[in-house]
Amino acid sequence: MSIEDRAKATAKDIEGKLQEGAGKLTGDREAQAKGKAKQAESDVRHGVEDAKDNVKRAID
């Protein structure tokens, strides 16, 4: 598990939520979509880190 990679993924998630929220406030659908995409990217990054952790546990 890389703490740094997890922190980056969490930061990307927060950034996406903020961008999506700002898009909702302003009615900017493009900003909303980009925010959701960043959140999805964050989910993928967390999934990759989970997979790495599972492989490491299996090896140990």
Secondary structure, DSSP 8 states (H G I E B T S, - for coil): --HHHHHHHHHHHHHHHHHHHHHHHHT-HHHHHHHHHHHHHHHHHHHHHHHHHHHHHHH-
